[in-house]
């Protein structure tokens, strides 16, 4: 789990300091919202190829 959590970054200059995926402008809350809306991991990854399955797992473990 520690390795997954290393994917979560917090930088005041990116998304106002909200936890994000790997320093990209992908706040965790956006990933969680997509999952909450009923999207599957596969649908998220298909729509957003810059993300990886481990990124989604990191969001859920954070």
RAFENTA-V180413 format. One record per pair of residues at least 24 apart in sequence whose C-alpha atoms are under 7 Angstrom apart, sorted by the first residue. I is the first residue (numbers start at 1). J is the second residue. Records with the same first field share a line. If there is no record, write none. Layout:
I=J + J
This chain:
4=54 + 58
5=58 + 62
7=55 + 58
8=58
21=55
28=59
31=56
